[in-house]
Amino acid sequence: MKLTVFRYKVWDPQDATYSQMPSYYAIREYIEELEGASVIEDDFLEVDESDLDVHGRISTT
């Protein structure tokens, strides 16, 4: 089954102007559970479910 995974930013709770981009894409459900994370809507991939780890992530490297 094909799933859509997205890049996202995680904002630093100590500094609202600083964010990090993790080195993997993730399903929307995983991202929505992270505190301070926001989906980058126009940066996504269509992948097979079997390519994802148990959290719904896939590495970009």
C-alpha positions in Angstrom: 0.0 0.0 0.0 1.3 3.5 -0.9 1.5 6.2 1.8 2.4 9.8 1.6 5.2 11.0 3.9 6.2 14.6 4.5 9.3 16.6 5.5 8.7 18.7 8.6 10.3 21.3 10.9 10.6 21.0 14.7 10.7 24.4 16.4 12.9 24.9 19.5 10.7 25.6 22.5 13.5 27.9 23.9 13.9 29.9 20.7 10.8 30.4 18.5 13.0 31.6 15.6 15.1 28.4 15.5 13.9 25.2 13.8 15.5 21.9 12.8 14.6 19.6 9.8 15.0 16.0 10.8 16.8 13.7 8.3 13.7 11.7 7.5 10.2 12.0 6.1 7.3 10.8 8.2 3.6 10.1 8.0 1.3 13.0 9.0 0.0 11.1 12.1 3.6 10.9 13.5 4.3 14.5 12.9 1.1 15.7 14.5 2.1 14.0 17.8 5.4 15.9 18.0 5.4 19.0 20.1 6.4 22.1 18.1 6.4 20.3 14.7 4.9 21.5 11.5 4.4 19.7 8.2 6.0 21.1 5.0 3.0 20.5 2.7 4.9 20.8 -0.6 7.7 18.4 0.3 6.4 14.9 0.3 7.0 11.4 -1.1 4.8 8.5 -2.1 6.3 5.3 -0.6 5.4 1.7 0.1 4.3 1.0 3.6 7.0 -1.7 3.9 9.7 1.0 3.5 8.7 2.8 6.7 10.0 2.1 10.2 7.6 1.3 13.1 7.1 5.0 13.7 6.1 5.7 10.1 9.4 7.3 9.1 11.8 6.9 6.2 15.3 8.2 6.0 16.3 10.8 3.3 19.8 9.4 3.1 
